[in-house]
Amino acid sequence: MDYQYELDARGLKAPIPVLRLKRAMAQMKPGEVLCLIVDDAHCRPDVQAFAHHARQKLVAQDINAGESRYYLEKS
């Protein structure tokens, strides 16, 4: 998956990764994609809820036991 920005939130616990995601996406242009990397499994519902409520497109997810990547496109 191609992306323009990467936000490495490994080591951070929910809700901090989503708060940083919100701040980062506010600086992006429509159509740009950000890859969020987390290792806290509790972030998954928060990322999905953020995408829905902020009307951003969650274009892909790569969820593994130790690390997950979420690709969000700025609307």
C-alpha positions in Angstrom: 0.0 0.0 0.0 1.4 3.4 -1.0 1.2 6.2 1.6 2.6 9.7 2.1 2.8 9.8 5.9 3.7 7.3 8.6 2.8 7.7 12.3 4.6 5.3 14.5 2.6 5.0 17.7 4.2 1.8 19.0 4.6 1.8 22.7 1.7 4.2 23.2 -1.5 3.1 24.8 -5.1 4.0 23.8 -6.3 6.7 23.3 -2.9 8.5 22.6 -2.4 7.0 19.1 -5.8 8.2 17.9 -5.2 11.6 19.4 -2.0 11.8 17.4 -3.7 10.4 14.4 -6.3 13.2 14.5 -3.6 15.9 14.8 -1.6 14.4 11.9 -4.6 14.1 9.6 -5.6 17.7 10.2 -2.3 18.7 8.5 -2.9 16.5 5.4 -4.4 17.3 2.0 -7.4 15.4 0.6 -6.4 12.2 -1.1 -3.2 11.7 0.9 -2.8 8.5 2.9 -1.3 8.0 6.3 -0.1 4.7 7.8 -0.6 4.4 11.5 1.5 1.7 13.3 0.4 0.5 16.7 1.1 -2.3 19.0 -1.8 -1.8 21.4 -4.7 -4.1 20.5 -7.1 -1.8 22.2 -6.5 0.8 19.5 -8.4 -1.1 16.8 -12.0 0.0 17.8 -10.7 3.6 18.4 -9.2 3.8 15.0 -12.3 2.5 13.3 -14.5 4.9 15.3 -12.3 7.8 14.5 -12.4 7.1 10.8 -16.2 6.8 10.8 -16.9 9.9 12.9 -14.2 12.1 11.3 -15.4 10.9 7.8 -12.0 9.7 6.8 -11.6 6.6 4.7 -10.0 3.5 6.3 -8.6 2.0 3.1 -6.7 -1.0 4.6 -5.8 -2.7 7.8 -3.0 -5.2 8.4 -3.7 -6.7 11.9 -1.1 -9.0 13.4 -0.5 -10.3 17.0 2.3 -7.9 17.8 1.7 -4.9 15.5 -1.1 -3.5 13.4 -1.1 -1.0 10.6 -4.0 1.1 9.5 -4.1 3.1 6.3 -6.3 6.1 6.3 -7.1 8.5 3.4 -7.9 12.1 4.1 -11.3 13.0 2.7 
